Amino acid sequence: MPRLALYALAVCVLSVAAAVVSFVQGSWLGVVWILLAGVSSNMTWYYVKRGRAGRSDGANSVTG
């Protein structure tokens, strides 16, 4: 897994935890944390797919 994907995954997990804490305390600021979790989740998938595509392109160019 690419390093940027791991960083984005860590941000996603931490923002979900922050949202849970925020909602438990009765704050509506948790909505912002949920939005951040969604963006970081999409970034994680993007970097994972980009890493896979880069590996498959590199393997094909070496053998082809």
VEXROSE-968644 format. One record per atom (N, C-alpha, C, O): residue number from 1; y, x, z. Coordinates in Angstrom, 3 decimals. Layout:
N
    i        c2        c1        c3
  NUM         Y         X         Z
...
This chain:
64
    i        c2        c1        c3
    1    -1.175     0.853     0.000
    1     0.000     0.000     0.000
    1     1.236     0.897     0.000
    1     1.323     1.834     0.794
    2     2.189     0.616    -0.884
    2     3.404     1.440    -0.943
    2     4.196     1.387     0.364
    2     4.136     0.411     1.111
    3     4.927     2.448     0.612
    3     5.682     2.557     1.858
    3     6.726     1.454     1.991
    3     6.900     0.903     3.078
    4     7.426     1.121     0.903
    4     8.430     0.056     0.980
    4     7.804    -1.291     1.304
    4     8.422    -2.118     1.975
    5     6.597    -1.515     0.836
    5     5.897    -2.759     1.165
    5     5.583    -2.817     2.657
    5     5.686    -3.878     3.272
    6     5.204    -1.689     3.237
    6     4.931    -1.659     4.669
    6     6.195    -1.914     5.482
    6     6.159    -2.625     6.487
    7     7.311    -1.335     5.047
    7     8.575    -1.570     5.742
    7     8.978    -3.047     5.657
    7     9.409    -3.637     6.648
    8     8.835    -3.627     4.488
    8     9.185    -5.036     4.319
    8     8.268    -5.933     5.142
    8     8.711    -6.947     5.682
    9     6.998    -5.567     5.240
    9     6.060    -6.330     6.055
    9     6.441    -6.244     7.535
    9     6.348    -7.233     8.262
   10     6.865    -5.069     7.971
   10     7.297    -4.909     9.367
   10     8.529    -5.757     9.659
   10     8.628    -6.363    10.726
   11     9.464    -5.802     8.721
   11    10.659    -6.636     8.893
   11    10.265    -8.106     8.949
   11    10.826    -8.870     9.734
   12     9.317    -8.500     8.133
   12     8.859    -9.887     8.116
   12     8.244   -10.277     9.458
   12     8.566   -11.327    10.014
   13     7.364    -9.432     9.969
   13     6.707    -9.737    11.246
   13     7.727    -9.776    12.381
   13     7.677   -10.667    13.228
   14     8.643    -8.824    12.403
   14     9.647    -8.791    13.473
   14    10.607    -9.975    13.389
   14    11.032   -10.502    14.417
   15    10.950   -10.396    12.175
   15    11.857   -11.532    12.055
   15    11.176   -12.842    12.448
   15    11.833   -13.739    12.977
   16     9.879   -12.966    12.200
   16     9.163   -14.152    12.660
   16     9.111   -14.176    14.184
   16     9.288   -15.226    14.803
   17     8.870   -13.021    14.780
   17     8.860   -12.943    16.244
   17    10.241   -13.276    16.809
   17    10.344   -13.975    17.818
   18    11.290   -12.786    16.173
   18    12.644   -13.093    16.628
   18    12.958   -14.579    16.478
   18    13.652   -15.156    17.315
   19    12.449   -15.198    15.414
   19    12.669   -16.625    15.216
   19    11.972   -17.435    16.298
   19    12.532   -18.406    16.807
   20    10.758   -17.043    16.650
   20    10.031   -17.755    17.703
   20    10.784   -17.644    19.022
   20    10.965   -18.641    19.721
   21    11.218   -16.450    19.360
   21    11.974   -16.256    20.604
   21    13.259   -17.061    20.583
   21    13.632   -17.677    21.581
   22    13.927   -17.054    19.457
   22    15.191   -17.779    19.336
   22    14.995   -19.285    19.509
   22    15.771   -19.938    20.206
   23    13.961   -19.832    18.873
   23    13.708   -21.266    19.000
   23    13.255   -21.646    20.404
   23    13.602   -22.718    20.900
   24    12.482   -20.775    21.044
   24    12.039   -21.049    22.412
   24    13.239   -21.100    23.354
   24    13.261   -21.891    24.297
   25    14.228   -20.259    23.097
   25    15.431   -20.251    23.926
   25    16.388   -21.389    23.584
   25    17.400   -21.571    24.261
   26    16.079   -22.146    22.554
   26    16.885   -23.298    22.184
   26    18.039   -22.979    21.250
   26    18.974   -23.770    21.127
   27    17.986   -21.837    20.597
   27    19.060   -21.439    19.690
   27    18.677   -21.773    18.252
   27    17.521   -21.631    17.852
   28    19.661   -22.215    17.491
   28    19.431   -22.516    16.087
   28    19.558   -21.272    15.216
   28    19.410   -21.350    13.997
   29    19.831   -20.134    15.831
   29    19.907   -18.881    15.099
   29    18.550   -18.508    14.488
   29    18.477   -17.674    13.586
   30    17.496   -19.126    14.982
   30    16.162   -18.886    14.442
   30    16.043   -19.232    12.969
   30    15.186   -18.692    12.270
   31    16.887   -20.118    12.498
   31    16.865   -20.488    11.075
   31    17.193   -19.268    10.225
   31    16.586   -19.054     9.176
   32    18.149   -18.473    10.675
   32    18.511   -17.258     9.944
   32    17.339   -16.282     9.935
   32    17.078   -15.636     8.920
   33    16.633   -16.170    11.057
   33    15.474   -15.279    11.130
   33    14.364   -15.748    10.194
   33    13.677   -14.930     9.582
   34    14.190   -17.049    10.083
   34    13.171   -17.587     9.173
   34    13.531   -17.263     7.720
   34    12.659   -16.913     6.925
   35    14.809   -17.381     7.379
   35    15.241   -17.037     6.024
   35    15.013   -15.553     5.739
   35    14.583   -15.186     4.645
   36    15.299   -14.709     6.717
   36    15.052   -13.278     6.561
   36    13.563   -12.987     6.403
   36    13.177   -12.100     5.641
   37    12.735   -13.729     7.118
   37    11.287   -13.557     6.983
   37    10.834   -13.930     5.572
   37     9.971   -13.261     5.004
   38    11.397   -14.972     5.013
   38    11.039   -15.370     3.651
   38    11.423   -14.324     2.622
   38    10.645   -14.018     1.719
   39    12.616   -13.780     2.755
   39    13.067   -12.757     1.812
   39    12.203   -11.500     1.936
   39    11.784   -10.929     0.929
   40    11.944   -11.077     3.157
   40    11.151    -9.855     3.341
   40     9.696   -10.069     2.910
   40     9.050    -9.131     2.443
   41     9.181   -11.278     3.059
   41     7.838   -11.573     2.576
   41     7.776   -11.443     1.056
   41     6.828   -10.872     0.517
   42     8.773   -11.967     0.377
   42     8.817   -11.842    -1.081
   42     8.948   -10.384    -1.503
   42     8.350    -9.970    -2.496
   43     9.723    -9.608    -0.759
   43     9.858    -8.185    -1.067
   43     8.521    -7.467    -0.888
   43     8.175    -6.577    -1.664
   44     7.776    -7.864     0.142
   44     6.468    -7.245     0.371
   44     5.553    -7.481    -0.818
   44     4.933    -6.545    -1.322
   45     5.464    -8.727    -1.269
   45     4.606    -9.034    -2.413
   45     5.070    -8.309    -3.665
   45     4.248    -7.835    -4.449
   46     6.383    -8.220    -3.858
   46     6.911    -7.535    -5.037
   46     6.496    -6.070    -5.046
   46     6.032    -5.562    -6.067
   47     6.659    -5.391    -3.918
   47     6.323    -3.970    -3.870
   47     4.820    -3.733    -3.954
   47     4.386    -2.727    -4.515
   48     4.027    -4.636    -3.410
   48     2.571    -4.501    -3.538
   48     2.161    -4.647    -4.996
   48     1.384    -3.839    -5.504
   49     2.674    -5.668    -5.674
   49     2.325    -5.878    -7.077
   49     2.833    -4.741    -7.950
   49     2.151    -4.318    -8.884
   50     4.031    -4.245    -7.649
   50     4.582    -3.133    -8.411
   50     3.739    -1.877    -8.221
   50     3.526    -1.122    -9.169
   51     3.264    -1.652    -7.008
   51     2.403    -0.507    -6.749
   51     1.088    -0.604    -7.482
   51     0.599     0.389    -8.022
   52     0.506    -1.795    -7.506
   52    -0.757    -1.985    -8.226
   52    -0.564    -1.785    -9.725
   52    -1.396    -1.159   -10.381
   53     0.523    -2.311   -10.264
   53     0.788    -2.176   -11.694
   53     1.036    -0.713   -12.047
   53     0.612    -0.248   -13.105
   54     1.716     0.005   -11.173
   54     1.968     1.417   -11.428
   54     0.697     2.234   -11.419
   54     0.537     3.154   -12.221
   55    -0.219     1.899   -10.505
   55    -1.486     2.627   -10.452
   55    -2.332     2.341   -11.685
   55    -2.961     3.250   -12.227
   56    -2.354     1.092   -12.135
   56    -3.184     0.759   -13.295
   56    -2.573     1.345   -14.575
   56    -3.314     1.772   -15.461
   57    -1.257     1.375   -14.689
   57    -0.625     1.984   -15.850
   57    -0.873     3.486   -15.881
   57    -1.123     4.061   -16.941
   58    -0.802     4.112   -14.723
   58    -1.043     5.550   -14.654
   58    -2.472     5.896   -15.009
   58    -2.710     6.902   -15.677
   59    -3.423     5.097   -14.584
   59    -4.819     5.352   -14.880
   59    -5.096     5.159   -16.373
   59    -5.870     5.907   -16.970
   60    -4.459     4.158   -16.961
   60    -4.685     3.913   -18.391
   60    -4.069     4.996   -19.260
   60    -4.632     5.352   -20.295
   61    -2.917     5.527   -18.853
   61    -2.268     6.537   -19.680
   61    -3.016     7.861   -19.624
   61    -2.979     8.628   -20.587
   62    -3.693     8.145   -18.518
   62    -4.437     9.393   -18.400
   62    -5.702     9.336   -19.254
   62    -6.049    10.306   -19.928
   63    -6.391     8.185   -19.221
   63    -7.649     8.075   -19.963
   63    -7.418     7.760   -21.431
   63    -8.291     8.018   -22.259
   64    -6.247     7.202   -21.772
   64    -6.016     6.777   -23.148
   64    -5.400     7.837   -23.941
   64    -5.135     7.645   -25.128
